[in-house]
Amino acid sequence: MYRYILFDLDGTLTDSREGILNCLRYAFEKMDRPVPEEDTLLRFIGPPLQDSFQEFCGFTPEQAERAIGLFRERYVPIGKFENAAAPGLPELLARLKDAGCVLGLASSKPEGTCREICDHFGFTPSLAAITGSPDSGEDWTKADVIREALRRMDLTETAPGEILMVGDRKFDVLGAAECGLGCVGVEFFGYADPGELEAAGALAVVRSAEELEQFIKTHGGAEQAPRS
């Protein structure tokens, strides 16, 4: 059984689709830009916004920074709560903590927002650390966030096979691998492209809280490195 587990937020602990899409539309409209089709907007769920605006919309770094500011103009007061806990996840985190696991959050979302969302949906009591990107806007990769979570949880010297990352996009899998950790992919809401998690090297892909709990309880210790 894994003893230490890091969770992503959007698409993993919560379904943030409504709030993110509403705030993306707001940003495009404020910039007098055509609003992309919903299939494109859905690809924004998970990766850092700076990367998404540039990759999916062809924005320059400066345009992406402007778009992020407008996105947050609506997201901070409204959009972050246009959200819902993933089915069974608050209860699963509580059970894992009761079983002796140490849990943490590792999200690319600004840390202050992560804390508010975790408080709102009841995740905070189960988490030993809530780690997000700096609220100052400093550009962190997923691996940067994971490394900081490991530092806060005093796990930098812990055997990699005792630690698991849980996330819904390739960025979670690749960020974990960069830190020497394995990652189980979740497909609770289907935001990853077909085969994305497997191709990135996920240890497994699960589709419900029950499947995730089974994986956590029957693996760990032997998996000393992520798949290559």
C-alpha atoms as one frame of an Amber mdcrd trajectory, in Angstrom:
protein
   0.000   0.000   0.000   1.258   3.470  -0.827   1.967   5.475   2.334   2.192
   8.929   0.771  -0.155  10.194  -1.921  -0.189  13.486  -3.818  -3.367  14.565
  -5.606  -3.922  16.972  -8.461  -6.961  19.264  -8.092  -8.788  20.112 -11.347
 -10.154  16.992 -12.993  -8.985  14.809 -10.111 -10.466  15.986  -6.811 -12.969
  18.306  -8.475 -14.832  18.771 -11.736 -13.928  22.360 -12.526 -15.343  22.372
 -16.056 -18.099  24.963 -15.597 -15.963  27.580 -13.881 -12.949  27.211 -16.164
 -14.970  27.339 -19.368 -16.983  30.345 -18.205 -13.809  32.217 -17.298 -12.085
  31.329 -20.562 -15.058  32.691 -22.515 -14.925  35.835 -20.402 -11.207  36.301
 -21.173 -11.600  35.817 -24.932 -14.547  38.196 -25.075 -12.676  40.862 -23.088
  -9.783  40.566 -25.558 -12.166  40.796 -28.550 -11.035  37.343 -29.654 -13.264
  34.633 -31.114 -14.209  32.117 -28.429 -12.822  28.694 -29.425 -15.044  25.643
 -29.742 -15.778  23.810 -26.497 -13.494  20.896 -27.478 -10.576  23.344 -27.466
 -11.648  24.985 -24.217 -11.792  21.610 -22.487  -8.111  21.082 -23.263  -7.324
  23.959 -20.884  -8.391  21.851 -17.885  -5.220  20.573 -16.263  -2.212  22.233
 -17.958  -0.797  25.606 -16.893  -2.828  28.404 -18.488   0.265  30.100 -19.911
   1.071  26.982 -21.951  -2.529  26.427 -23.020  -3.148  29.915 -24.379   0.040
  29.689 -26.430  -0.342  26.095 -27.618  -4.076  26.009 -28.333  -4.664  29.622
 -29.411  -1.341  30.788 -30.801  -0.979  33.594 -28.254   2.365  35.256 -27.660
   3.690  35.056 -24.077   2.516  38.639 -23.540  -0.972  37.920 -24.886  -1.169
  34.799 -22.742  -0.266  36.815 -19.655  -3.021  39.303 -20.454  -5.526  36.485
 -20.985  -4.592  34.890 -17.664  -5.191  38.176 -15.886  -8.666  38.424 -17.405
  -9.391  34.763 -16.655  -8.550  35.328 -12.983 -10.592  38.544 -12.927 -13.681
  36.333 -13.059 -12.280  33.103 -11.640 -11.145  34.460  -8.266 -14.515  35.853
  -7.118 -16.865  33.525  -9.021 -15.407  30.760 -11.164 -13.500  28.829  -8.527
 -16.771  27.802  -6.901 -18.490  26.861 -10.190 -17.086  23.480  -9.371 -18.007
  20.156  -7.747 -16.154  17.494  -5.789 -15.466  14.336  -7.752 -17.870  11.557
  -6.703 -16.549   9.703  -3.665 -13.271  11.613  -3.395 -13.850  13.512  -0.100
 -14.830  10.218   1.529 -11.885   8.359  -0.037  -9.381  10.903   1.271 -10.852
  10.615   4.752 -10.617   6.799   4.632  -7.017   6.886   3.414  -6.030   9.267
   6.184  -7.739   7.033   8.745  -5.772   4.084   7.323  -2.503   5.892   8.059
  -1.728   7.400   4.658  -0.261  10.903   4.479  -1.945  12.939   1.758  -1.034
  16.150  -0.001  -2.205  18.369  -2.845   0.071  19.254  -5.778  -1.714  21.534
  -8.258  -0.562  24.031 -10.892  -3.359  26.350  -9.753  -2.302  29.325  -7.565
  -1.911  28.112  -4.006  -4.313  30.575  -2.401  -7.074  29.415  -4.732  -6.202
  25.775  -4.015  -6.671  26.401  -0.305 -10.041  28.070  -0.789 -11.320  25.236
  -2.987 -10.062  22.540  -0.612 -11.715  24.318   2.313 -14.968  24.727   0.376
 -15.254  21.073  -0.641 -14.028  19.529   2.603 -10.634  18.204   1.458  -8.470
  20.288   3.805  -8.813  18.134   6.957  -7.404  15.145   5.048  -4.376  16.962
   3.607  -1.018  17.326   5.317   0.073  19.927   2.744  -1.685  22.026   0.106
   0.806  23.032  -2.553   0.110  25.098  -5.638   1.957  27.515  -7.865   3.110
  30.762  -6.200   0.349  33.342  -5.852   2.880  35.875  -7.149   2.397  34.422
 -10.618   5.858  32.858 -10.881   5.860  30.246 -13.654   6.209  26.784 -12.089
   6.095  23.464 -13.901   4.159  20.530 -12.484   7.466  19.005 -11.392   8.276
  22.211  -9.467   4.973  21.922  -7.591   5.527  18.239  -6.819   9.055  18.882
  -5.543   7.769  21.621  -3.249   5.011  19.321  -1.935   7.603  16.634  -1.185
   9.753  19.184   0.635   6.857  20.417   2.775   5.858  16.861   3.627   9.478
  15.960   4.499   9.540  13.234   1.841  12.664  14.173  -0.102  14.555  11.167
   1.287  11.594   8.755   1.165  11.758   5.745  -1.176   9.928   6.631  -4.429
   7.941   3.404  -4.278   6.144   4.642  -1.170   4.883   7.811  -2.899   2.162
   8.044  -5.536   0.942  10.950  -7.649  -2.710  10.934  -8.739  -3.750  13.104
 -11.681  -5.898  13.304 -14.768  -3.523  14.647 -17.457  -0.151  13.765 -18.964
   1.343  16.774 -17.171   0.764  15.015 -13.845   2.370  11.801 -15.105   5.361
  13.543 -16.675   5.850  15.870 -13.703   5.844  12.914 -11.337   8.326  11.035
 -13.544  10.667  14.041 -13.509  10.634  13.736  -9.709  11.243   9.976  -9.861
   7.662   9.064  -8.885   4.961   6.926 -10.408   1.523   8.326 -11.221  -1.875
   6.698 -11.539  -4.137   8.418 -14.032  -7.816   9.054 -13.335 -10.512   9.362
 -15.980 -13.361  10.627 -13.836 -14.423  13.306 -16.312 -12.637  12.448 -19.550
 -10.539  15.601 -19.982  -7.448  13.735 -21.212  -7.204  12.766 -24.871  -7.793
   9.040 -25.555  -4.660   7.109 -24.609  -2.921  10.247 -23.251  -2.315   8.930
 -19.748  -1.093   5.517 -20.913   1.249   7.071 -23.488   2.731   9.380 -20.835
   3.587   6.345 -18.685   0.839   6.171 -16.059   1.154   3.134 -13.795  -2.559
   2.499 -14.339  -5.707   4.351 -15.369  -8.767   4.202 -13.107 -12.285   5.495
 -13.627 -13.839   5.700 -10.159 -12.984   6.393  -6.534 -13.427   2.680  -5.848
 -10.886   1.691  -8.505  -8.436   4.290  -7.219  -8.763   3.020  -3.653  -8.176
  -0.552  -4.802  -5.027   0.463  -6.684  -3.618   2.386  -3.725  -4.253  -0.487
  -1.329  -2.782  -3.202  -3.546   0.308  -1.416  -4.899   3.245   0.546  -3.551
   6.651  -0.349  -2.222   7.643  -2.475  -5.191   7.213   0.248  -7.836  10.501
   2.071  -7.390  10.242   4.202 -10.533   7.688   5.400 -13.069   7.230   3.610
 -16.357   9.454   4.773 -19.168
